[in-house]
Amino acid sequence: MTGDDIIRMAREAGGYVSEMPMGDAWLFDDAALERFAALVAAAEREACAKLCDGWMHANGNDCAAAIRARGEV
């Protein structure tokens, strides 16, 4: 996940940048923070699952499916 990906997800979740005396700061209300956390977790799960896709040993496809299923809870 790149810095651009993180910034895109922060904006998508409803976060915004506020100019502060000590420097810019990202601000989120409670709901936006939860959406941001969910987006980051989903992106990380998918990145991990892609590593397992197609593995011939250790049931890679089952592993990938199990990782993806964690987001369905």
N, C-alpha and C positions, 0 to 999 in steps of 0.2 A: 504494500500500500504506500503510495507516494504522499508527499505533503499536499499536493494538489488534490488528491483523492480525499484526504481528511478535510480540507477546506471546503470542497464540494459537498461532502456529507454534512458538515457543520451548517452550511447555508441551507441545504435541503431540509435539515431538521428544524430550522427556524432560528438558529443562532445568528447573531449579528455582531459586528465589530463596533465598539464604542471608543472614542478617543478619550483617554484618561491622562491626567497630568504626568503619570509615570510611564506612559506608553499605551498603545492600543490594547484593548482587552476584548476577548470574546465573551458575550453575554448570552445566557440561555435561561428561559423560565423552566420550571420543573418538567413540564411536558416535553419541551424541546430538548432538554438534556436527556430524557429517557429515549426520545426518538434518535438522537445522535448516538447514544450508546448502542441501541439496537442496530443501527446501520453499520457501525464499526464492527460489532460482533458478527453480523451476517456476512460482511465482506471477508472477515478473517476466517469464518467457517468455510466459506466457498473456496478461499485460497488453499486451505488445508485439504479440503475434499478433492480439489483438482490434482493435488499431489498424489492422491490415492487412486484416482481414476485410471483404470487399465492395468494396474499392477497385476502381474501374473501370480505372485506369491502372496501369502498372507491374506487372501481374499480381498484384494484391493478395492474392488467395486462394492463389496459389502461394507468395507471401512468407510468409503466415500459416502455411501447412503446413510450410514450411522451418523456421520458428522453432519450431513445436511439435515437429518431428522432432528437434531438438537434444537434447531430453530423453530420447530413446529410445536414446541411445548407450550 
